[in-house]
């Protein structure tokens, strides 16, 4: 039965989508993975070469909202990893959810028939705390909270942590886009360890241009440059996460 991981931060610009894609491929060394793009910007989908797909998460939300059980058909990326793409029309779905019975649990219903087919389901959440994000978090066994080691990004972390604690959902904070030469970044990472009470990952993701280049070429970091610092960071992070999955 698949465990569900949501990647969420109330603050945008923290490298959330890049984290979802590359962590998914790193974990695919050990697990059968399903990626879900729940962000209306659909950057995860376009970044992996799945734009304007007929089968998408917006379609499945719409089916459940109208009391129909959807036939969910993910797209295959390779033998170990599939994707359900996003779509900009998710913005309309978010509005419709406000008038839907059990609006916070629609995604949970969509995922139910998929759980026997995968080991891990990883959800890329919107950069806002709306009903789409709440759907993802309520479906989750673990919440990963990416953040830049900067004050405004950390405020977004606190918002998600409060939700996780209130609903007894385990979480881990991952510092992303880290400038290893920045004294501020180093001090922030060190100073927050006590604040997050053992829920901060030791491994961080460095801010390297190769990660952006990979996405621009509709590739993950391992198919683009498997020997890069970026690839190594994601392998180390995936290995550290294994005991919590």
C-alpha positions in Angstrom: 0.0 0.0 0.0 1.5 3.3 -1.1 2.6 6.0 1.3 1.7 9.5 0.3 4.1 12.4 0.5 3.1 16.0 0.0 5.7 18.6 -0.8 4.4 22.0 0.4 5.4 25.4 1.5 3.0 28.4 1.8 5.8 30.5 0.3 6.6 30.3 -3.4 10.0 30.4 -5.0 11.6 27.7 -2.7 12.3 25.1 -5.4 9.4 22.9 -4.5 8.8 21.6 -8.0 12.4 20.8 -8.7 12.5 19.0 -5.4 9.5 16.9 -6.2 10.8 15.8 -9.6 14.4 15.0 -8.7 13.6 13.5 -5.3 11.0 11.3 -7.1 13.7 10.0 -9.5 16.2 9.5 -6.6 13.6 7.4 -4.7 12.7 5.4 -7.8 16.0 3.5 -7.2 14.1 1.8 -4.4 10.4 2.3 -5.0 7.7 2.4 -7.6 6.8 6.1 -7.7 3.7 8.2 -8.8 4.2 11.9 -9.1 1.1 14.2 -9.0 1.1 17.8 -10.1 -1.5 19.6 -8.0 -0.1 23.1 -8.8 -2.2 25.0 -11.3 1.0 26.4 -12.8 1.8 22.8 -13.8 5.5 23.3 -13.8 6.2 19.8 -12.7 4.3 18.5 -15.8 5.9 20.8 -18.3 9.4 20.3 -16.7 9.1 16.6 -17.3 7.6 16.9 -20.8 3.9 16.4 -20.0 2.0 19.5 -21.1 -1.7 19.8 -22.0 -2.4 16.1 -21.3 -5.9 14.8 -21.7 -5.6 12.7 -18.6 -4.8 15.1 -15.7 -5.6 15.7 -12.0 -8.1 18.5 -12.8 -10.2 16.0 -14.8 -10.3 13.5 -11.9 -11.2 16.2 -9.3 -14.1 17.2 -11.6 -15.3 13.6 -11.8 -15.4 13.2 -8.0 -17.1 16.6 -7.5 -19.9 15.5 -9.8 -20.3 12.2 -7.9 -18.5 10.0 -10.5 -15.7 7.5 -9.7 -12.9 8.4 -12.1 -10.8 5.9 -14.1 -7.4 7.2 -13.3 -4.7 6.7 -16.0 -1.3 8.0 -15.1 1.3 8.5 -17.8 4.5 6.4 -17.8 7.8 8.1 -17.5 9.9 4.9 -17.2 9.5 1.5 -15.6 9.8 2.9 -12.1 8.0 6.3 -12.2 4.6 7.6 -13.5 2.9 11.0 -13.4 -0.5 12.5 -13.3 0.0 15.9 -14.9 -1.6 19.2 -13.7 -3.5 21.8 -15.6 -4.2 25.5 -15.2 -7.9 24.7 -14.9 -7.2 23.5 -11.4 -7.8 27.2 -10.4 -11.5 26.6 -11.3 -11.5 23.4 -9.3 -10.3 25.1 -6.2 -13.3 27.5 -6.5 -15.7 24.5 -7.0 -14.4 22.7 -3.9 -15.8 25.4 -1.7 -19.3 24.1 -2.5 -18.4 20.4 -2.4 -19.3 17.9 0.4 -16.2 16.8 2.2 -14.2 19.2 0.1 -11.0 18.5 2.0 -11.0 14.8 1.1 -11.6 14.6 -2.7 -8.0 13.8 -3.5 -8.0 11.0 -0.9 -10.9 9.4 -2.9 -9.0 9.8 -6.2 -5.9 8.1 -4.7 -7.6 5.1 -3.1 -7.5 2.8 -6.2 -3.9 3.8 -7.0 -2.4 2.9 -3.6 -2.0 -0.8 -4.4 -0.1 0.0 -7.6 2.7 2.2 -6.1 5.1 2.3 -3.2 5.2 6.1 -2.9 2.9 8.8 -4.2 4.5 12.3 -4.2 2.4 15.4 -4.6 3.6 18.8 -5.8 1.3 21.2 -3.9 0.4 24.8 -4.9 2.4 27.6 -3.3 -0.6 28.7 -1.2 -2.6 27.2 1.6 -5.9 26.6 -0.3 -8.3 23.7 -0.5 -6.1 21.9 -3.1 -3.2 22.0 -0.6 -5.4 20.9 2.2 -6.6 18.0 0.1 -3.0 16.9 -0.4 -2.0 17.3 3.2 -5.0 15.3 4.5 -4.0 12.5 2.1 -0.5 12.4 3.4 1.6 10.1 5.5 4.5 12.5 5.5 4.8 16.2 4.6 8.1 17.5 3.2 8.5 21.2 3.6 11.2 22.8 1.3 12.6 26.2 2.3 15.3 28.5 1.5 17.4 29.4 4.6 15.9 32.9 4.6 13.4 34.5 7.0 10.4 34.8 4.6 10.7 31.3 3.4 10.8 30.0 7.0 7.5 31.8 7.7 5.9 29.5 5.1 7.4 26.5 6.9 5.8 27.5 10.2 2.3 27.6 8.6 2.6 24.0 7.2 4.1 22.7 10.5 1.2 24.1 12.5 -1.2 22.1 10.2 0.9 19.0 10.5 1.0 19.2 14.2 -2.8 19.9 14.5 -3.5 16.8 12.3 -0.8 14.5 13.7 1.0 14.2 10.3 4.8 13.6 10.4 6.8 16.2 8.6 10.4 17.0 7.6 11.9 20.4 6.7 14.4 20.4 3.8 16.6 23.4 3.1 16.7 23.9 -0.6 18.5 26.4 -3.0 21.3 26.6 -0.4 24.3 28.9 -1.1 27.1 27.1 0.6 29.2 30.3 0.6 26.6 32.3 2.4 27.3 32.8 6.1 23.6 33.7 6.6 22.4 30.4 5.0 24.8 28.4 7.2 23.8 30.2 10.4 20.1 29.8 9.5 20.4 26.1 8.9 22.3 25.6 12.2 20.0 27.8 14.2 16.7 26.2 13.2 17.8 22.6 14.2 16.5 23.1 17.7 13.4 25.0 16.5 12.3 22.0 14.3 12.9 19.5 17.1 14.6 16.8 15.1 12.4 17.3 12.0 15.0 19.0 9.9 16.9 17.0 7.3 20.7 17.0 7.7 21.2 16.9 3.9 20.4 20.1 1.9 20.1 20.8 -1.8 22.6 23.3 -3.1 21.7 26.1 -5.5 23.4 24.8 -8.7 22.6 25.9 -12.2 22.5 22.4 -13.5 19.2 21.7 -11.7 17.5 24.6 -13.6 19.1 23.5 -16.9 17.7 20.0 -16.5 14.2 21.3 -16.1 14.6 23.6 -19.0 15.4 20.6 -21.1 12.4 18.6 -19.8 14.7 16.2 -17.9 15.4 15.2 -14.4 18.9 15.7 -13.0 19.9 12.1 -13.3 19.1 11.8 -17.0 20.6 15.3 -17.6 23.9 15.1 -15.6 24.0 12.1 -13.3 27.5 12.9 -12.0 26.7 16.5 -11.0 26.6 18.0 -7.5 22.8 18.4 -7.9 22.3 14.7 -8.6 24.6 13.8 -5.6 22.6 16.1 -3.3 19.3 14.3 -4.2 20.8 10.8 -3.8 22.0 11.7 -0.3 18.7 13.3 0.6 16.7 10.3 -0.6 19.0 7.9 1.4 18.4 10.0 4.5 14.6 9.9 4.0 14.5 6.1 3.6 13.9 5.3 7.4 10.9 7.6 7.4 9.1 6.0 4.4 
